[in-house]
Amino acid sequence: MPRARHHRKRDLESKHDLENPEWTKEDFARARPASEVVPEIVAAYRRVRGPQKRPTKRLVSLRLDPDVIEHFRARGPGWQARINTTLRKAVGLS
């Protein structure tokens, strides 16, 4: 029996968390993005990429076989750059 009471107590506490009450429709209506409320803080933490070492690359969508992707990803970070290097060699650009 004590165990059942413990579970009921925990369920009630989670439903009535006074420090973190559920939002009402009015709360959602009043909500604003952090960038509007404290733009200086958001700007301080916004990540900005530094200057690139080489000319800017272009974003493309490319479909590859799953085993090809796994081959490159299995070797860790930088897998997209390794695909680029491999393609450059394949077409005679390196």
Secondary structure per residue as TSV (DSSP state, phi and psi in degrees):
chain	resnum	aa	ss	phi	psi
A	1	M	-	360.0	-42.9
A	2	P	H	-57.2	-34.6
A	3	R	H	-64.8	-41.5
A	4	A	H	-62.8	-41.7
A	5	R	H	-62.4	-39.0
A	6	H	H	-60.3	-44.7
A	7	H	H	-65.1	-41.5
A	8	R	H	-63.0	-42.1
A	9	K	H	-61.3	-44.5
A	10	R	H	-63.2	-40.6
A	11	D	H	-62.4	-42.9
A	12	L	H	-64.4	-41.0
A	13	E	H	-62.5	-41.3
A	14	S	H	-69.2	-31.1
A	15	K	H	-77.0	-25.2
A	16	H	T	-124.8	56.1
A	17	D	-	-80.7	103.4
A	18	L	T	-66.5	-27.8
A	19	E	T	-79.3	-21.2
A	20	N	S	-136.0	68.1
A	21	P	-	-68.5	155.8
A	22	E	-	-66.3	146.6
A	23	W	-	-77.1	144.1
A	24	T	-	-95.8	174.0
A	25	K	H	-60.6	-36.0
A	26	E	H	-66.4	-38.9
A	27	D	H	-60.0	-46.6
A	28	F	H	-64.6	-37.6
A	29	A	H	-65.0	-35.0
A	30	R	H	-82.7	-16.4
A	31	A	-	-63.0	143.6
A	32	R	-	-133.6	150.9
A	33	P	-	-62.2	147.8
A	34	A	H	-56.6	-33.2
A	35	S	H	-64.6	-22.2
A	36	E	H	-87.0	-33.8
A	37	V	H	-82.3	-47.5
A	38	V	-	-135.1	67.6
A	39	P	H	-60.4	-31.8
A	40	E	H	-67.5	-34.7
A	41	I	H	-72.5	-43.3
A	42	V	H	-61.8	-42.0
A	43	A	H	-64.0	-36.3
A	44	A	H	-67.6	-28.9
A	45	Y	H	-104.2	-3.7
A	46	R	-	-69.2	129.3
A	47	R	-	-81.8	130.2
A	48	V	-	-123.0	129.9
A	49	R	-	-73.1	136.8
A	50	G	-	-74.4	178.7
A	51	P	-	-63.7	141.9
A	52	Q	-	-79.0	148.6
A	53	K	S	-74.7	-32.0
A	54	R	S	-118.1	172.2
A	55	P	S	-56.6	149.6
A	56	T	-	-57.4	133.7
A	57	K	-	-88.0	161.0
A	58	R	-	-103.2	138.8
A	59	L	-	-80.0	126.8
A	60	V	-	-133.4	160.1
A	61	S	-	-103.0	128.7
A	62	L	-	-138.6	128.8
A	63	R	-	-95.1	124.8
A	64	L	-	-124.8	155.2
A	65	D	-	-64.1	142.9
A	66	P	H	-55.6	-38.2
A	67	D	H	-69.2	-29.2
A	68	V	H	-68.7	-45.6
A	69	I	H	-61.4	-46.3
A	70	E	H	-60.6	-38.9
A	71	H	H	-56.9	-46.3
A	72	F	H	-76.7	-41.2
A	73	R	H	-65.5	-32.2
A	74	A	T	-62.3	-20.1
A	75	R	T	-92.2	6.7
A	76	G	-	95.2	-168.4
A	77	P	T	-55.5	149.0
A	78	G	T	92.4	10.3
A	79	W	H	-63.0	-34.3
A	80	Q	H	-68.7	-38.4
A	81	A	H	-64.7	-37.1
A	82	R	H	-66.4	-36.4
A	83	I	H	-63.1	-43.1
A	84	N	H	-60.4	-45.2
A	85	T	H	-62.0	-43.8
A	86	T	H	-62.9	-42.9
A	87	L	H	-64.3	-41.9
A	88	R	H	-59.2	-44.0
A	89	K	H	-64.2	-41.0
A	90	A	H	-63.2	-33.2
A	91	V	T	-99.5	5.1
A	92	G	T	81.0	26.1
A	93	L	-	-94.9	-6.2
A	94	S	-	-129.1	360.0
